[in-house]
Amino acid sequence: MPPGPVSGPSAWTGPDFAKHEAAWLYRLGERELADIDAAVRAFKSSGRPLAEISTGTFPLGSFGDTLRGLLQELLEGRGFFMLRGLPVDRYSREEQAIAYMGIGAHLGRPRSQNAKGHLLGHVKDLGLDIQDPKVRYYQTNRRLEYHTDSVDIVGLLCLKTAKSGGESFLASSMTVYKEVLARRPDLVPALFLPFPTDRRGEVPEGMKPWFDMPVYHWHEGRLTCIYVRQYIESAQQLFPEAARLTAAQVAAMDLMDELVNDPSIHLSMAFLPGDMQFLHNHQILHSRNDFENWPEPARHRHLLRLWLAPPGGRPLPEPFAARYGGVTPGDRGGIVVKETRFTVPLEAV
């Protein structure tokens, strides 16, 4: 456990940024768009598979330097930023994927987002039933509770917006910890106990269908959060042999959820087509509102997702290996099972 409250730029509140979007919103200029466009054309004409995209095969000139600076803000600062203005309507789906994965390559290495080995994810309502233990919430139109993804950095590129809803919410897990410590210090130790968490049927060879993970870890002078309450609760329902949560653990999650849903804690933002949001899972909890789609399938809400592992990522304690497949920076995170083969699907499957 940390010796006291967490401070610094990672411990922010929503009102800090709600009226100052220039602090976290970076608008792409003509020169940057020209560099991206040239890199897209060059990569496409090379015939290389998308899985091989890298800083070397997708050079961005001075914009690459800008991205390296923004990466430091992710890892050492507030933990999130948004790029605005990618002309997605001008690009084919392949070109959208090239542009997005090329930009992402300057932040980290892509990691598999599911057992199928998808290096490019599609956040889209597929009409699936969340009661199916193999369905994940991003495949539905259901509200996502605040959570972290199983990788260092997650990125979202908006292609199409919903008819209504679907707003993105971010909260600093460092601020949440500070508030729990201030309001209910008796609950803090419970957050450092293991919480069984459902793998949703994506089970690495030799592993249990759940993993045991504390919500917070204090390691090498850094506080790190990993939290998916919906899957913690499904593990309690599906696996009687998993450890039962204590009353203190449940109360601690209740307080965390109360805090992140407080407008004085979280930041709300609406996506526009061409927006790219990147966040650092170890210090940011994120959520999404319910949404209603347009009647026409071609207009349905659709985001592309990247999971990225930066070579300069923070040290993680050994328990993360149960979920991240290892703790080596740049080579950790994602979901890999025995049958996984890495692919880059251009449509939601």
Sequence and secondary structure as in RCSB ss.txt:
>XXXX:A:sequence
MPPGPVSGPSAWTGPDFAKHEAAWLYRLGERELADIDAAVRAFKSSGRPLAEISTGTFPLGSFGDTLRGLLQELL
EGRGFFMLRGLPVDRYSREEQAIAYMGIGAHLGRPRSQNAKGHLLGHVKDLGLDIQDPKVRYYQTNRRLEYHTDS
VDIVGLLCLKTAKSGGESFLASSMTVYKEVLARRPDLVPALFLPFPTDRRGEVPEGMKPWFDMPVYHWHEGRLTC
IYVRQYIESAQQLFPEAARLTAAQVAAMDLMDELVNDPSIHLSMAFLPGDMQFLHNHQILHSRNDFENWPEPARH
RHLLRLWLAPPGGRPLPEPFAARYGGVTPGDRGGIVVKETRFTVPLEAV
>XXXX:A:secstr
  SS   STTS  HHHHHT GGGTEEE  HHHHHHHHHHHHHHHHHT  GGG  TTTS  THHHHHHHHHHHHHH
HSSSEEEEE   GGGS HHHHHHHHHHHHHTT EE   STT BSSEEE      TTSTT  GGGSSS EEEE  S
SSEEEEEEEE  SEE  EEEEEHHHHHHHHHHH GGGGGGGGS EEEE TT   TT  SEEEE SEEEETTEEEE
  BHHHHHHHHHH TTS    HHHHHHHHHHHHHHTSTTT EEE   TT EEEEETTTEEEEE  EE  SSGGGS
 EEEEEEEE TT     GGGHHHHS   TTS  S   TT   B  SS  
